[in-house]
Amino acid sequence: MNTDKIYAEQLANEYAPKDTSKVMALRKLDAKAKLPATIFTYTLGIISALLMGVGMCLSMNVIGSGTTGMFVLGVIIGLIGLIGMGINYPVYKKILVRGKQKYAFEIMELAKEISDEE
């Protein structure tokens, strides 16, 4: 295998003019497919982490009155936060798959057009 030839072709591809409008459209479609899942996972992750933190603070008497009721409330709130963190990734994957399915045809057609031009 001639590595010099492979390197030269790779370098030539970097400098070859490209039809950026179709490539940019492909990138935008990809981002559009992934955006809802990303927004959801960040939102749920932040809320879940905050809930767990509040629960820990309540159960450790950092906030609240320090009574047994506050301890139990803190444990419950902390567990809700942990459950939220636990389901975050599986739900993210499902939303991501749904988004990719929604735009799959358009992305595949545009990718085929771009690859056929070369």
C-alpha positions as CSV (number, residue, x, y, z in Angstrom):
1,M,0.0,0.0,0.0
2,N,1.4,3.4,-1.0
3,T,1.0,5.6,2.0
4,D,2.4,8.6,0.1
5,K,-0.4,8.3,-2.5
6,I,-3.1,8.0,0.3
7,Y,-1.6,11.1,2.0
8,A,-1.6,13.1,-1.2
9,E,-5.2,12.2,-2.0
10,Q,-6.3,13.1,1.5
11,L,-4.5,16.4,1.3
12,A,-6.0,17.1,-2.1
13,N,-9.5,16.5,-0.8
14,E,-8.9,19.1,1.9
15,Y,-8.1,21.7,-0.7
16,A,-10.6,20.7,-3.3
17,P,-13.5,23.2,-3.7
18,K,-16.7,21.9,-2.1
19,D,-20.3,22.8,-2.5
20,T,-20.7,24.2,1.0
21,S,-24.4,25.0,0.7
22,K,-25.4,21.3,0.6
23,V,-22.9,20.4,3.3
24,M,-24.2,23.2,5.5
25,A,-27.8,22.1,4.8
26,L,-26.8,18.5,5.8
27,R,-25.2,19.8,9.1
28,K,-28.3,21.9,9.8
29,L,-30.6,18.9,9.3
30,D,-28.4,16.8,11.6
31,A,-28.5,19.4,14.3
32,K,-32.2,19.8,13.9
33,A,-32.7,16.1,14.4
34,K,-30.6,16.1,17.6
35,L,-31.6,19.3,19.2
36,P,-34.8,18.2,21.0
37,A,-33.0,15.3,22.6
38,T,-30.1,17.5,23.7
39,I,-32.4,20.2,25.2
40,F,-34.4,17.6,27.0
41,T,-31.4,15.8,28.5
42,Y,-29.7,18.9,29.7
43,T,-32.9,20.2,31.3
44,L,-33.8,16.9,33.0
45,G,-30.2,16.4,34.1
46,I,-29.9,19.9,35.7
47,I,-33.3,19.6,37.4
48,S,-32.5,16.1,38.7
49,A,-29.1,17.2,40.1
50,L,-30.7,20.2,41.8
51,L,-33.4,18.0,43.3
52,M,-30.8,15.6,44.6
53,G,-28.8,18.4,46.1
54,V,-31.8,19.9,47.8
55,G,-32.7,16.5,49.2
56,M,-29.2,15.9,50.5
57,C,-29.2,19.4,52.1
58,L,-32.5,18.7,53.8
59,S,-31.5,15.3,55.1
60,M,-28.1,16.5,56.3
61,N,-29.7,19.5,58.2
62,V,-27.9,22.1,56.0
63,I,-31.3,23.7,55.2
64,G,-34.6,23.2,57.0
65,S,-35.4,22.8,60.6
66,G,-33.5,19.5,61.2
67,T,-36.6,17.6,62.3
68,T,-37.3,14.0,61.4
69,G,-39.9,15.2,58.9
70,M,-37.4,17.3,57.1
71,F,-35.0,14.3,57.0
72,V,-37.6,12.1,55.4
73,L,-38.6,14.8,53.0
74,G,-35.0,15.3,52.0
75,V,-34.5,11.6,51.4
76,I,-37.7,11.5,49.2
77,I,-36.6,14.6,47.2
78,G,-33.1,13.1,46.8
79,L,-34.5,9.9,45.5
80,I,-36.7,11.7,43.0
81,G,-33.5,13.5,41.8
82,L,-31.7,10.2,41.5
83,I,-34.5,8.6,39.6
84,G,-34.5,11.5,37.2
85,M,-30.8,11.1,36.6
86,G,-31.3,7.4,36.1
87,I,-33.9,7.7,33.4
88,N,-32.3,10.7,31.7
89,Y,-30.0,8.7,29.3
90,P,-32.6,6.1,28.2
91,V,-35.2,8.8,27.5
92,Y,-32.5,10.8,25.7
93,K,-31.7,7.9,23.4
94,K,-35.4,7.4,22.6
95,I,-35.9,11.0,21.7
96,L,-32.7,11.0,19.7
97,V,-33.9,7.9,17.7
98,R,-37.3,9.6,17.1
99,G,-35.6,12.7,15.8
100,K,-33.2,10.8,13.6
101,Q,-36.1,8.8,12.1
102,K,-38.0,12.0,11.5
103,Y,-35.2,13.5,9.3
104,A,-33.6,10.3,8.1
105,F,-35.0,10.5,4.6
106,E,-34.0,14.1,4.0
107,I,-30.5,13.5,5.4
108,M,-29.9,10.4,3.4
109,E,-31.1,12.0,0.2
110,L,-28.9,15.1,0.7
111,A,-25.9,12.9,1.7
112,K,-26.4,10.8,-1.4
113,E,-26.5,14.0,-3.6
114,I,-23.3,15.2,-2.0
115,S,-21.4,11.9,-2.4
116,D,-22.6,11.5,-6.0
117,E,-21.2,14.9,-7.0
118,E,-17.6,13.9,-6.2
